[in-house]
Amino acid sequence: MKLNLLSCDAQRPDKRAIAKCITEISSNGNESLSNELTAILLEGDAVDIEVDDKNSGSALRALRKLSIDYEILE
């Protein structure tokens, strides 16, 4: 499943928690790429990630817990 991470509405977003979440849910879980994607997301730009279908439910819950708005592309 492909997700488009739109924005983070948290008052004080936790960069490390967001990067760790992206690393864990992304099908190509690369820590340095996740840190870069987190920085892009927090600057206000949308980010696309690929999530394994078997992890999709927990991935969506984790994103909601971090106040990240997303849309499902596929």
URRA-V973131 format. One record per residue. RES is the residue in three letters. PHI is phi in degrees with one decimal (* if undefined). Layout:
# URRA-V973131
res={RES & RES}
phi={PHI & PHI}
This chain:
# URRA-V973131
res={MET & LYS & LEU & ASN & LEU & LEU & SER & CYS & ASP & ALA & GLN & ARG & PRO & ASP & LYS & ARG & ALA & ILE & ALA & LYS & CYS & ILE & THR & GLU & ILE & SER & SER & ASN & GLY & ASN & GLU & SER & LEU & SER & ASN & GLU & LEU & THR & ALA & ILE & LEU & LEU & GLU & GLY & ASP & ALA & VAL & ASP & ILE & GLU & VAL & ASP & ASP & LYS & ASN & SER & GLY & SER & ALA & LEU & ARG & ALA & LEU & ARG & LYS & LEU & SER & ILE & ASP & TYR & GLU & ILE & LEU & GLU}
phi={* & -107.9 & -117.3 & -111.8 & -81.1 & -89.8 & -165.3 & -120.2 & -95.4 & -65.3 & -64.3 & -130.6 & -64.1 & -92.7 & -58.9 & -65.4 & -65.5 & -67.0 & -61.9 & -63.6 & -61.9 & -61.9 & -61.0 & -71.3 & -90.8 & -72.3 & -70.3 & -114.4 & -55.5 & -114.2 & -62.6 & -68.5 & -65.7 & -63.5 & -62.7 & -66.2 & -64.2 & -62.8 & -61.6 & -63.1 & -61.9 & -72.6 & -78.0 & 112.1 & -96.4 & -75.9 & -132.6 & -98.5 & -135.6 & -105.5 & -120.4 & -62.2 & -60.5 & -69.3 & -103.0 & -62.9 & -63.5 & -69.5 & -64.0 & -66.1 & -63.3 & -62.9 & -66.5 & -63.7 & -62.1 & -88.4 & 61.7 & -100.6 & -81.8 & -145.0 & -135.4 & -88.8 & -92.0 & -136.7}
